[in-house]
Amino acid sequence: MAIKRRDFLKTTSVLGSGLALAAFGSNLTGCKSIATKSSSTGNLGPFGLQLYTLRDDMPKDPKGILKQVASYGYTQLEGFEGPMGIYWGMTNKEFKKYISDLGMTMISTHCDINQDFERKAAEAAEIGMKYLIEPYLGPQKSADDFKRAAQTFNEKGQVCKQHGLRFAYHNHDYSFVPIEGQLPQDIMMQNTDPSLVDFEMDIYWVVTGGQDPIAWFNKYPNRFRLCHVKDRKNAPLTDKDASVDLGKGFIDFPKILKEGKSKGLEYYFLEQEKYENTTPLEAAKVDADYLKKVRI
């Protein structure tokens, strides 16, 4: 079984259980049947891979896996902080040189923002990265807890700004579970300074939370600068582990990404967490082939 993302993070966040999700709605904007989801010629432009997709393969042969990733057509990478570190046993400069030689750029990384953040910001800036990202805050007990988290994000954003970077928060479905009459996502977006904090929309988790991705792009233009492109099979929203190859689910990415781009979205990272009848590497290739055909 694949190791869950939060297991890589050395934080004190506690994963809640039994989140009350909104009922699955057939009228979500940006969702339609998979039969007409993509065309034969794409215009999406550069797209990237969140390396968590290959979390079980990367430790075996980081350089070999990265070479394969480049061969699939990915030109951008988003990292995460695992047992081998953000740079997979290499220094930041060694990692940059290796992927540069393969024609790829590291745009961002998820990381533990509570440990050595200043150092991480300096190392990321040194190799031209754009973002450090909080990957998982976890459900909180009160609205005030989310307000305090927003203040922490502002503080981390200030550190990033001093190093010429940006800070961002990556949502999960708990961001859309009401607390004290408010959605945590609203609380965090309304209590963070736009000059310091951006957001990475995980489209899969927005949909899993019973929400409309396009509505969020429209509600907060120019706040979602990055996204995770992750498809979801047509299953009840209570089934959270429903990630599938792009094109095999029901999320209408051309429509969503087109609207996102018009509202400031800049970076698109494929992420997949579950695999059916494919290996993670095979899925990464299938996903890249899909993204090459997306028209927005």
Order of alpha helices (4+ residues) and beta strands (2+ residues): beta-alpha-beta-alpha-beta-alpha-beta-alpha-beta-alpha-beta-alpha-alpha-beta-beta-beta-alpha-beta-alpha
